[in-house]
Amino acid sequence: MVLINWAGFREDAEKKAGYTTIRLGNRKLMQRDPYMGRMIRLAGADYLDRQHFAEILERTKAEAEKQQPL
């Protein structure tokens, strides 16, 4: 139940900010990767397939971890 509420809150917050990080999020919004915040899909463009989305997340997560201070 908490996860459902959190996902809805996240989706609402992202909509207000004008983007989504959710793979199948609001298609009318641009999509950004959740780790580096880079645009990965233009607003209105087709959704990224699961494999391509996973590859982007893997790369950006690794890059974000490198940039974290120890």
mmCIF file of the N, C-alpha and C atoms, coordinates in Angstrom:
data_MODEL
# 
_entry.id   MODEL 
# 
loop_
_atom_site.group_PDB 
_atom_site.id 
_atom_site.type_symbol 
_atom_site.label_atom_id 
_atom_site.label_alt_id 
_atom_site.label_comp_id 
_atom_site.label_asym_id 
_atom_site.label_entity_id 
_atom_site.label_seq_id 
_atom_site.pdbx_PDB_ins_code 
_atom_site.Cartn_x 
_atom_site.Cartn_y 
_atom_site.Cartn_z 
_atom_site.occupancy 
_atom_site.B_iso_or_equiv 
_atom_site.pdbx_formal_charge 
_atom_site.auth_seq_id 
_atom_site.auth_comp_id 
_atom_site.auth_asym_id 
_atom_site.auth_atom_id 
_atom_site.pdbx_PDB_model_num 
ATOM 1   N N  . MET A 1 1  ? 0.820  -1.190 0.000   1.00 0.00 ? 1  MET A N  1 
ATOM 2   C CA . MET A 1 1  ? 0.000  0.000  0.000   1.00 0.00 ? 1  MET A CA 1 
ATOM 3   C C  . MET A 1 1  ? 0.863  1.253  0.000   1.00 0.00 ? 1  MET A C  1 
ATOM 4   N N  . VAL A 1 2  ? 1.917  1.265  0.739   1.00 0.00 ? 2  VAL A N  1 
ATOM 5   C CA . VAL A 1 2  ? 2.802  2.422  0.781   1.00 0.00 ? 2  VAL A CA 1 
ATOM 6   C C  . VAL A 1 2  ? 3.437  2.648  -0.588  1.00 0.00 ? 2  VAL A C  1 
ATOM 7   N N  . LEU A 1 3  ? 3.848  1.588  -1.253  1.00 0.00 ? 3  LEU A N  1 
ATOM 8   C CA . LEU A 1 3  ? 4.470  1.704  -2.574  1.00 0.00 ? 3  LEU A CA 1 
ATOM 9   C C  . LEU A 1 3  ? 3.502  2.313  -3.576  1.00 0.00 ? 3  LEU A C  1 
ATOM 10  N N  . ILE A 1 4  ? 2.254  1.919  -3.530  1.00 0.00 ? 4  ILE A N  1 
ATOM 11  C CA . ILE A 1 4  ? 1.252  2.474  -4.442  1.00 0.00 ? 4  ILE A CA 1 
ATOM 12  C C  . ILE A 1 4  ? 1.095  3.970  -4.192  1.00 0.00 ? 4  ILE A C  1 
ATOM 13  N N  . ASN A 1 5  ? 1.006  4.377  -2.950  1.00 0.00 ? 5  ASN A N  1 
ATOM 14  C CA . ASN A 1 5  ? 0.880  5.799  -2.622  1.00 0.00 ? 5  ASN A CA 1 
ATOM 15  C C  . ASN A 1 5  ? 2.125  6.565  -3.047  1.00 0.00 ? 5  ASN A C  1 
ATOM 16  N N  . TRP A 1 6  ? 3.307  5.998  -2.819  1.00 0.00 ? 6  TRP A N  1 
ATOM 17  C CA . TRP A 1 6  ? 4.552  6.656  -3.200  1.00 0.00 ? 6  TRP A CA 1 
ATOM 18  C C  . TRP A 1 6  ? 4.643  6.814  -4.710  1.00 0.00 ? 6  TRP A C  1 
ATOM 19  N N  . ALA A 1 7  ? 4.260  5.786  -5.466  1.00 0.00 ? 7  ALA A N  1 
ATOM 20  C CA . ALA A 1 7  ? 4.316  5.854  -6.925  1.00 0.00 ? 7  ALA A CA 1 
ATOM 21  C C  . ALA A 1 7  ? 3.378  6.938  -7.437  1.00 0.00 ? 7  ALA A C  1 
ATOM 22  N N  . GLY A 1 8  ? 2.199  7.045  -6.872  1.00 0.00 ? 8  GLY A N  1 
ATOM 23  C CA . GLY A 1 8  ? 1.268  8.088  -7.277  1.00 0.00 ? 8  GLY A CA 1 
ATOM 24  C C  . GLY A 1 8  ? 1.789  9.472  -6.943  1.00 0.00 ? 8  GLY A C  1 
ATOM 25  N N  . PHE A 1 9  ? 2.389  9.622  -5.783  1.00 0.00 ? 9  PHE A N  1 
ATOM 26  C CA . PHE A 1 9  ? 2.984  10.902 -5.380  1.00 0.00 ? 9  PHE A CA 1 
ATOM 27  C C  . PHE A 1 9  ? 4.105  11.283 -6.325  1.00 0.00 ? 9  PHE A C  1 
ATOM 28  N N  . ARG A 1 10 ? 4.955  10.320 -6.641  1.00 0.00 ? 10 ARG A N  1 
ATOM 29  C CA . ARG A 1 10 ? 6.082  10.562 -7.551  1.00 0.00 ? 10 ARG A CA 1 
ATOM 30  C C  . ARG A 1 10 ? 5.578  10.983 -8.926  1.00 0.00 ? 10 ARG A C  1 
ATOM 31  N N  . GLU A 1 11 ? 4.591  10.273 -9.423  1.00 0.00 ? 11 GLU A N  1 
ATOM 32  C CA . GLU A 1 11 ? 4.052  10.587 -10.742 1.00 0.00 ? 11 GLU A CA 1 
ATOM 33  C C  . GLU A 1 11 ? 3.442  11.992 -10.759 1.00 0.00 ? 11 GLU A C  1 
ATOM 34  N N  . ASP A 1 12 ? 2.711  12.361 -9.709  1.00 0.00 ? 12 ASP A N  1 
ATOM 35  C CA . ASP A 1 12 ? 2.128  13.703 -9.626  1.00 0.00 ? 12 ASP A CA 1 
ATOM 36  C C  . ASP A 1 12 ? 3.215  14.775 -9.558  1.00 0.00 ? 12 ASP A C  1 
ATOM 37  N N  . ALA A 1 13 ? 4.237  14.544 -8.756  1.00 0.00 ? 13 ALA A N  1 
ATOM 38  C CA . ALA A 1 13 ? 5.324  15.514 -8.626  1.00 0.00 ? 13 ALA A CA 1 
ATOM 39  C C  . ALA A 1 13 ? 6.053  15.702 -9.952  1.00 0.00 ? 13 ALA A C  1 
ATOM 40  N N  . GLU A 1 14 ? 6.292  14.595 -10.655 1.00 0.00 ? 14 GLU A N  1 
ATOM 41  C CA . GLU A 1 14 ? 6.973  14.690 -11.946 1.00 0.00 ? 14 GLU A CA 1 
ATOM 42  C C  . GLU A 1 14 ? 6.097  15.420 -12.966 1.00 0.00 ? 14 GLU A C  1 
ATOM 43  N N  . LYS A 1 15 ? 4.812  15.157 -12.956 1.00 0.00 ? 15 LYS A N  1 
ATOM 44  C CA . LYS A 1 15 ? 3.905  15.830 -13.890 1.00 0.00 ? 15 LYS A CA 1 
ATOM 45  C C  . LYS A 1 15 ? 3.948  17.333 -13.667 1.00 0.00 ? 15 LYS A C  1 
ATOM 46  N N  . LYS A 1 16 ? 3.942  17.756 -12.412 1.00 0.00 ? 16 LYS A N  1 
ATOM 47  C CA . LYS A 1 16 ? 4.025  19.182 -12.095 1.00 0.00 ? 16 LYS A CA 1 
ATOM 48  C C  . LYS A 1 16 ? 5.348  19.779 -12.567 1.00 0.00 ? 16 LYS A C  1 
ATOM 49  N N  . ALA A 1 17 ? 6.410  18.975 -12.529 1.00 0.00 ? 17 ALA A N  1 
ATOM 50  C CA . ALA A 1 17 ? 7.736  19.441 -12.961 1.00 0.00 ? 17 ALA A CA 1 
ATOM 51  C C  . ALA A 1 17 ? 7.883  19.389 -14.485 1.00 0.00 ? 17 ALA A C  1 
ATOM 52  N N  . GLY A 1 18 ? 6.968  18.708 -15.172 1.00 0.00 ? 18 GLY A N  1 
ATOM 53  C CA . GLY A 1 18 ? 6.983  18.679 -16.626 1.00 0.00 ? 18 GLY A CA 1 
ATOM 54  C C  . GLY A 1 18 ? 7.788  17.556 -17.256 1.00 0.00 ? 18 GLY A C  1 
ATOM 55  N N  . TYR A 1 19 ? 8.057  16.503 -16.491 1.00 0.00 ? 19 TYR A N  1 
ATOM 56  C CA . TYR A 1 19 ? 8.786  15.358 -17.031 1.00 0.00 ? 19 TYR A CA 1 
ATOM 57  C C  . TYR A 1 19 ? 8.366  14.100 -16.294 1.00 0.00 ? 19 TYR A C  1 
ATOM 58  N N  . THR A 1 20 ? 8.839  12.957 -16.799 1.00 0.00 ? 20 THR A N  1 
ATOM 59  C CA . THR A 1 20 ? 8.631  11.686 -16.116 1.00 0.00 ? 20 THR A CA 1 
ATOM 60  C C  . THR A 1 20 ? 9.931  10.888 -16.140 1.00 0.00 ? 20 THR A C  1 
ATOM 61  N N  . THR A 1 21 ? 10.113 10.037 -15.154 1.00 0.00 ? 21 THR A N  1 
ATOM 62  C CA . THR A 1 21 ? 11.248 9.106  -15.134 1.00 0.00 ? 21 THR A CA 1 
ATOM 63  C C  . THR A 1 21 ? 10.754 7.668  -15.215 1.00 0.00 ? 21 THR A C  1 
ATOM 64  N N  . ILE A 1 22 ? 9.447  7.504  -15.237 1.00 0.00 ? 22 ILE A N  1 
ATOM 65  C CA . ILE A 1 22 ? 8.820  6.185  -15.255 1.00 0.00 ? 22 ILE A CA 1 
ATOM 66  C C  . ILE A 1 22 ? 8.781  5.677  -16.695 1.00 0.00 ? 22 ILE A C  1 
ATOM 67  N N  . ARG A 1 23 ? 9.196  4.430  -16.923 1.00 0.00 ? 23 ARG A N  1 
ATOM 68  C CA . ARG A 1 23 ? 9.293  3.893  -18.289 1.00 0.00 ? 23 ARG A CA 1 
ATOM 69  C C  . ARG A 1 23 ? 7.995  4.051  -19.065 1.00 0.00 ? 23 ARG A C  1 
ATOM 70  N N  . LEU A 1 24 ? 6.890  3.745  -18.469 1.00 0.00 ? 24 LEU A N  1 
ATOM 71  C CA . LEU A 1 24 ? 5.605  3.886  -19.139 1.00 0.00 ? 24 LEU A CA 1 
ATOM 72  C C  . LEU A 1 24 ? 4.807  5.036  -18.531 1.00 0.00 ? 24 LEU A C  1 
ATOM 73  N N  . GLY A 1 25 ? 5.533  6.077  -18.125 1.00 0.00 ? 25 GLY A N  1 
ATOM 74  C CA . GLY A 1 25 ? 4.891  7.252  -17.538 1.00 0.00 ? 25 GLY A CA 1 
ATOM 75  C C  . GLY A 1 25 ? 4.140  8.050  -18.583 1.00 0.00 ? 25 GLY A C  1 
ATOM 76  N N  . ASN A 1 26 ? 3.659  9.189  -18.199 1.00 0.00 ? 26 ASN A N  1 
ATOM 77  C CA . ASN A 1 26 ? 2.858  10.041 -19.066 1.00 0.00 ? 26 ASN A CA 1 
ATOM 78  C C  . ASN A 1 26 ? 3.603  10.328 -20.368 1.00 0.00 ? 26 ASN A C  1 
ATOM 79  N N  . ARG A 1 27 ? 3.062  9.836  -21.447 1.00 0.00 ? 27 ARG A N  1 
ATOM 80  C CA . ARG A 1 27 ? 3.721  9.947  -22.753 1.00 0.00 ? 27 ARG A CA 1 
ATOM 81  C C  . ARG A 1 27 ? 3.778  11.388 -23.247 1.00 0.00 ? 27 ARG A C  1 
ATOM 82  N N  . LYS A 1 28 ? 2.905  12.240 -22.742 1.00 0.00 ? 28 LYS A N  1 
ATOM 83  C CA . LYS A 1 28 ? 2.890  13.637 -23.154 1.00 0.00 ? 28 LYS A CA 1 
ATOM 84  C C  . LYS A 1 28 ? 4.056  14.426 -22.560 1.00 0.00 ? 28 LYS A C  1 
ATOM 85  N N  . LEU A 1 29 ? 4.740  13.831 -21.595 1.00 0.00 ? 29 LEU A N  1 
ATOM 86  C CA . LEU A 1 29 ? 5.866  14.500 -20.935 1.00 0.00 ? 29 LEU A CA 1 
ATOM 87  C C  . LEU A 1 29 ? 7.193  13.975 -21.474 1.00 0.00 ? 29 LEU A C  1 
ATOM 88  N N  . MET A 1 30 ? 8.205  14.826 -21.462 1.00 0.00 ? 30 MET A N  1 
ATOM 89  C CA . MET A 1 30 ? 9.539  14.337 -21.804 1.00 0.00 ? 30 MET A CA 1 
ATOM 90  C C  . MET A 1 30 ? 9.962  13.358 -20.714 1.00 0.00 ? 30 MET A C  1 
ATOM 91  N N  . GLN A 1 31 ? 10.815 12.423 -21.073 1.00 0.00 ? 31 GLN A N  1 
ATOM 92  C CA . GLN A 1 31 ? 11.286 11.436 -20.103 1.00 0.00 ? 31 GLN A CA 1 
ATOM 93  C C  . GLN A 1 31 ? 12.748 11.692 -19.804 1.00 0.00 ? 31 GLN A C  1 
ATOM 94  N N  . ARG A 1 32 ? 13.078 11.664 -18.526 1.00 0.00 ? 32 ARG A N  1 
ATOM 95  C CA . ARG A 1 32 ? 14.462 11.837 -18.073 1.00 0.00 ? 32 ARG A CA 1 
ATOM 96  C C  . ARG A 1 32 ? 14.891 10.588 -17.328 1.00 0.00 ? 32 ARG A C  1 
ATOM 97  N N  . ASP A 1 33 ? 16.197 10.324 -17.383 1.00 0.00 ? 33 ASP A N  1 
ATOM 98  C CA . ASP A 1 33 ? 16.669 9.193  -16.588 1.00 0.00 ? 33 ASP A CA 1 
ATOM 99  C C  . ASP A 1 33 ? 16.664 9.623  -15.124 1.00 0.00 ? 33 ASP A C  1 
ATOM 100 N N  . PRO A 1 34 ? 16.328 8.723  -14.198 1.00 0.00 ? 34 PRO A N  1 
ATOM 101 C CA . PRO A 1 34 ? 16.176 9.106  -12.798 1.00 0.00 ? 34 PRO A CA 1 
ATOM 102 C C  . PRO A 1 34 ? 17.492 9.337  -12.047 1.00 0.00 ? 34 PRO A C  1 
ATOM 103 N N  . TYR A 1 35 ? 18.618 8.972  -12.630 1.00 0.00 ? 35 TYR A N  1 
ATOM 104 C CA . TYR A 1 35 ? 19.890 9.119  -11.927 1.00 0.00 ? 35 TYR A CA 1 
ATOM 105 C C  . TYR A 1 35 ? 20.614 10.405 -12.275 1.00 0.00 ? 35 TYR A C  1 
ATOM 106 N N  . MET A 1 36 ? 20.662 10.757 -13.542 1.00 0.00 ? 36 MET A N  1 
ATOM 107 C CA . MET A 1 36 ? 21.388 11.951 -13.972 1.00 0.00 ? 36 MET A CA 1 
ATOM 108 C C  . MET A 1 36 ? 20.460 13.068 -14.445 1.00 0.00 ? 36 MET A C  1 
ATOM 109 N N  . GLY A 1 37 ? 19.201 12.751 -14.653 1.00 0.00 ? 37 GLY A N  1 
ATOM 110 C CA . GLY A 1 37 ? 18.235 13.750 -15.061 1.00 0.00 ? 37 GLY A CA 1 
ATOM 111 C C  . GLY A 1 37 ? 18.306 14.151 -16.526 1.00 0.00 ? 37 GLY A C  1 
ATOM 112 N N  . ARG A 1 38 ? 19.019 13.383 -17.319 1.00 0.00 ? 38 ARG A N  1 
ATOM 113 C CA . ARG A 1 38 ? 19.145 13.696 -18.742 1.00 0.00 ? 38 ARG A CA 1 
ATOM 114 C C  . ARG A 1 38 ? 17.900 13.253 -19.504 1.00 0.00 ? 38 ARG A C  1 
ATOM 115 N N  . MET A 1 39 ? 17.543 14.024 -20.526 1.00 0.00 ? 39 MET A N  1 
ATOM 116 C CA . MET A 1 39 ? 16.398 13.673 -21.349 1.00 0.00 ? 39 MET A CA 1 
ATOM 117 C C  . MET A 1 39 ? 16.722 12.416 -22.159 1.00 0.00 ? 39 MET A C  1 
ATOM 118 N N  . ILE A 1 40 ? 15.809 11.446 -22.130 1.00 0.00 ? 40 ILE A N  1 
ATOM 119 C CA . ILE A 1 40 ? 16.025 10.209 -22.883 1.00 0.00 ? 40 ILE A CA 1 
ATOM 120 C C  . ILE A 1 40 ? 14.891 9.935  -23.874 1.00 0.00 ? 40 ILE A C  1 
ATOM 121 N N  . ARG A 1 41 ? 13.807 10.711 -23.788 1.00 0.00 ? 41 ARG A N  1 
ATOM 122 C CA . ARG A 1 41 ? 12.701 10.589 -24.743 1.00 0.00 ? 41 ARG A CA 1 
ATOM 123 C C  . ARG A 1 41 ? 11.977 11.915 -24.801 1.00 0.00 ? 41 ARG A C  1 
ATOM 124 N N  . LEU A 1 42 ? 11.726 12.391 -26.015 1.00 0.00 ? 42 LEU A N  1 
ATOM 125 C CA . LEU A 1 42 ? 10.987 13.642 -26.193 1.00 0.00 ? 42 LEU A CA 1 
ATOM 126 C C  . LEU A 1 42 ? 9.521  13.452 -25.821 1.00 0.00 ? 42 LEU A C  1 
ATOM 127 N N  . ALA A 1 43 ? 8.888  14.513 -25.400 1.00 0.00 ? 43 ALA A N  1 
ATOM 128 C CA . ALA A 1 43 ? 7.453  14.476 -25.119 1.00 0.00 ? 43 ALA A CA 1 
ATOM 129 C C  . ALA A 1 43 ? 6.710  14.055 -26.377 1.00 0.00 ? 43 ALA A C  1 
ATOM 130 N N  . GLY A 1 44 ? 5.792  13.127 -26.228 1.00 0.00 ? 44 GLY A N  1 
ATOM 131 C CA . GLY A 1 44 ? 4.985  12.653 -27.340 1.00 0.00 ? 44 GLY A CA 1 
ATOM 132 C C  . GLY A 1 44 ? 5.618  11.539 -28.154 1.00 0.00 ? 44 GLY A C  1 
ATOM 133 N N  . ALA A 1 45 ? 6.898  11.272 -27.953 1.00 0.00 ? 45 ALA A N  1 
ATOM 134 C CA . ALA A 1 45 ? 7.573  10.196 -28.692 1.00 0.00 ? 45 ALA A CA 1 
ATOM 135 C C  . ALA A 1 45 ? 7.150  8.836  -28.150 1.00 0.00 ? 45 ALA A C  1 
ATOM 136 N N  . ASP A 1 46 ? 7.406  7.801  -28.937 1.00 0.00 ? 46 ASP A N  1 
ATOM 137 C CA . ASP A 1 46 ? 7.087  6.441  -28.497 1.00 0.00 ? 46 ASP A CA 1 
ATOM 138 C C  . ASP A 1 46 ? 7.860  6.094  -27.232 1.00 0.00 ? 46 ASP A C  1 
ATOM 139 N N  . TYR A 1 47 ? 7.268  5.225  -26.416 1.00 0.00 ? 47 TYR A N  1 
ATOM 140 C CA . TYR A 1 47 ? 7.959  4.744  -25.224 1.00 0.00 ? 47 TYR A CA 1 
ATOM 141 C C  . TYR A 1 47 ? 9.229  3.990  -25.626 1.00 0.00 ? 47 TYR A C  1 
ATOM 142 N N  . LEU A 1 48 ? 10.228 4.031  -24.762 1.00 0.00 ? 48 LEU A N  1 
ATOM 143 C CA . LEU A 1 48 ? 11.432 3.227  -24.958 1.00 0.00 ? 48 LEU A CA 1 
ATOM 144 C C  . LEU A 1 48 ? 11.100 1.777  -24.630 1.00 0.00 ? 48 LEU A C  1 
ATOM 145 N N  . ASP A 1 49 ? 11.654 0.843  -25.405 1.00 0.00 ? 49 ASP A N  1 
ATOM 146 C CA . ASP A 1 49 ? 11.400 -0.558 -25.066 1.00 0.00 ? 49 ASP A CA 1 
ATOM 147 C C  . ASP A 1 49 ? 12.139 -0.903 -23.781 1.00 0.00 ? 49 ASP A C  1 
ATOM 148 N N  . ARG A 1 50 ? 11.679 -1.958 -23.141 1.00 0.00 ? 50 ARG A N  1 
ATOM 149 C CA . ARG A 1 50 ? 12.204 -2.336 -21.821 1.00 0.00 ? 50 ARG A CA 1 
ATOM 150 C C  . ARG A 1 50 ? 13.728 -2.506 -21.823 1.00 0.00 ? 50 ARG A C  1 
ATOM 151 N N  . GLN A 1 51 ? 14.275 -3.151 -22.837 1.00 0.00 ? 51 GLN A N  1 
ATOM 152 C CA . GLN A 1 51 ? 15.713 -3.407 -22.877 1.00 0.00 ? 51 GLN A CA 1 
ATOM 153 C C  . GLN A 1 51 ? 16.506 -2.104 -23.021 1.00 0.00 ? 51 GLN A C  1 
ATOM 154 N N  . HIS A 1 52 ? 16.084 -1.237 -23.925 1.00 0.00 ? 52 HIS A N  1 
ATOM 155 C CA . HIS A 1 52 ? 16.788 0.038  -24.122 1.00 0.00 ? 52 HIS A CA 1 
ATOM 156 C C  . HIS A 1 52 ? 16.718 0.889  -22.860 1.00 0.00 ? 52 HIS A C  1 
ATOM 157 N N  . PHE A 1 53 ? 15.550 0.945  -22.225 1.00 0.00 ? 53 PHE A N  1 
ATOM 158 C CA . PHE A 1 53 ? 15.385 1.697  -20.989 1.00 0.00 ? 53 PHE A CA 1 
ATOM 159 C C  . PHE A 1 53 ? 16.306 1.142  -19.896 1.00 0.00 ? 53 PHE A C  1 
ATOM 160 N N  . ALA A 1 54 ? 16.370 -0.184 -19.777 1.00 0.00 ? 54 ALA A N  1 
ATOM 161 C CA . ALA A 1 54 ? 17.230 -0.821 -18.762 1.00 0.00 ? 54 ALA A CA 1 
ATOM 162 C C  . ALA A 1 54 ? 18.705 -0.509 -19.018 1.00 0.00 ? 54 ALA A C  1 
ATOM 163 N N  . GLU A 1 55 ? 19.121 -0.499 -20.276 1.00 0.00 ? 55 GLU A N  1 
ATOM 164 C CA . GLU A 1 55 ? 20.512 -0.173 -20.615 1.00 0.00 ? 55 GLU A CA 1 
ATOM 165 C C  . GLU A 1 55 ? 20.852 1.261  -20.227 1.00 0.00 ? 55 GLU A C  1 
ATOM 166 N N  . ILE A 1 56 ? 19.942 2.177  -20.502 1.00 0.00 ? 56 ILE A N  1 
ATOM 167 C CA . ILE A 1 56 ? 20.155 3.583  -20.127 1.00 0.00 ? 56 ILE A CA 1 
ATOM 168 C C  . ILE A 1 56 ? 20.277 3.702  -18.617 1.00 0.00 ? 56 ILE A C  1 
ATOM 169 N N  . LEU A 1 57 ? 19.383 3.053  -17.878 1.00 0.00 ? 57 LEU A N  1 
ATOM 170 C CA . LEU A 1 57 ? 19.432 3.125  -16.416 1.00 0.00 ? 57 LEU A CA 1 
ATOM 171 C C  . LEU A 1 57 ? 20.723 2.543  -15.866 1.00 0.00 ? 57 LEU A C  1 
ATOM 172 N N  . GLU A 1 58 ? 21.160 1.451  -16.434 1.00 0.00 ? 58 GLU A N  1 
ATOM 173 C CA . GLU A 1 58 ? 22.404 0.821  -15.971 1.00 0.00 ? 58 GLU A CA 1 
ATOM 174 C C  . GLU A 1 58 ? 23.590 1.777  -16.146 1.00 0.00 ? 58 GLU A C  1 
ATOM 175 N N  . ARG A 1 59 ? 23.665 2.391  -17.329 1.00 0.00 ? 59 ARG A N  1 
ATOM 176 C CA . ARG A 1 59 ? 24.772 3.327  -17.606 1.00 0.00 ? 59 ARG A CA 1 
ATOM 177 C C  . ARG A 1 59 ? 24.718 4.556  -16.706 1.00 0.00 ? 59 ARG A C  1 
ATOM 178 N N  . THR A 1 60 ? 23.543 5.155  -16.599 1.00 0.00 ? 60 THR A N  1 
ATOM 179 C CA . THR A 1 60 ? 23.460 6.393  -15.830 1.00 0.00 ? 60 THR A CA 1 
ATOM 180 C C  . THR A 1 60 ? 23.598 6.143  -14.326 1.00 0.00 ? 60 THR A C  1 
ATOM 181 N N  . LYS A 1 61 ? 23.152 4.997  -13.865 1.00 0.00 ? 61 LYS A N  1 
ATOM 182 C CA . LYS A 1 61 ? 23.335 4.664  -12.446 1.00 0.00 ? 61 LYS A CA 1 
ATOM 183 C C  . LYS A 1 61 ? 24.819 4.508  -12.137 1.00 0.00 ? 61 LYS A C  1 
ATOM 184 N N  . ALA A 1 62 ? 25.547 3.820  -13.011 1.00 0.00 ? 62 ALA A N  1 
ATOM 185 C CA . ALA A 1 62 ? 26.988 3.649  -12.816 1.00 0.00 ? 62 ALA A CA 1 
ATOM 186 C C  . ALA A 1 62 ? 27.694 5.002  -12.845 1.00 0.00 ? 62 ALA A C  1 
ATOM 187 N N  . GLU A 1 63 ? 27.288 5.867  -13.759 1.00 0.00 ? 63 GLU A N  1 
ATOM 188 C CA . GLU A 1 63 ? 27.895 7.202  -13.842 1.00 0.00 ? 63 GLU A CA 1 
ATOM 189 C C  . GLU A 1 63 ? 27.597 8.018  -12.596 1.00 0.00 ? 63 GLU A C  1 
ATOM 190 N N  . ALA A 1 64 ? 26.370 7.969  -12.100 1.00 0.00 ? 64 ALA A N  1 
ATOM 191 C CA . ALA A 1 64 ? 25.999 8.704  -10.898 1.00 0.00 ? 64 ALA A CA 1 
ATOM 192 C C  . ALA A 1 64 ? 26.777 8.202  -9.687  1.00 0.00 ? 64 ALA A C  1 
ATOM 193 N N  . GLU A 1 65 ? 26.972 6.889  -9.592  1.00 0.00 ? 65 GLU A N  1 
ATOM 194 C CA . GLU A 1 65 ? 27.726 6.332  -8.456  1.00 0.00 ? 65 GLU A CA 1 
ATOM 195 C C  . GLU A 1 65 ? 29.182 6.772  -8.494  1.00 0.00 ? 65 GLU A C  1 
ATOM 196 N N  . LYS A 1 66 ? 29.761 6.909  -9.687  1.00 0.00 ? 66 LYS A N  1 
ATOM 197 C CA . LYS A 1 66 ? 31.153 7.379  -9.816  1.00 0.00 ? 66 LYS A CA 1 
ATOM 198 C C  . LYS A 1 66 ? 31.288 8.821  -9.309  1.00 0.00 ? 66 LYS A C  1 
ATOM 199 N N  . GLN A 1 67 ? 30.251 9.608  -9.492  1.00 0.00 ? 67 GLN A N  1 
ATOM 200 C CA . GLN A 1 67 ? 30.302 11.024 -9.149  1.00 0.00 ? 67 GLN A CA 1 
ATOM 201 C C  . GLN A 1 67 ? 29.993 11.298 -7.682  1.00 0.00 ? 67 GLN A C  1 
ATOM 202 N N  . GLN A 1 68 ? 29.525 10.302 -6.958  1.00 0.00 ? 68 GLN A N  1 
ATOM 203 C CA . GLN A 1 68 ? 29.210 10.474 -5.551  1.00 0.00 ? 68 GLN A CA 1 
ATOM 204 C C  . GLN A 1 68 ? 30.499 10.567 -4.738  1.00 0.00 ? 68 GLN A C  1 
ATOM 205 N N  . PRO A 1 69 ? 30.582 11.547 -3.852  1.00 0.00 ? 69 PRO A N  1 
ATOM 206 C CA . PRO A 1 69 ? 31.780 11.630 -2.994  1.00 0.00 ? 69 PRO A CA 1 
ATOM 207 C C  . PRO A 1 69 ? 31.808 10.461 -2.000  1.00 0.00 ? 69 PRO A C  1 
ATOM 208 N N  . LEU A 1 70 ? 33.000 10.002 -1.711  1.00 0.00 ? 70 LEU A N  1 
ATOM 209 C CA . LEU A 1 70 ? 33.150 8.891  -0.772  1.00 0.00 ? 70 LEU A CA 1 
ATOM 210 C C  . LEU A 1 70 ? 33.203 9.346  0.648   1.00 0.00 ? 70 LEU A C  1 
# 
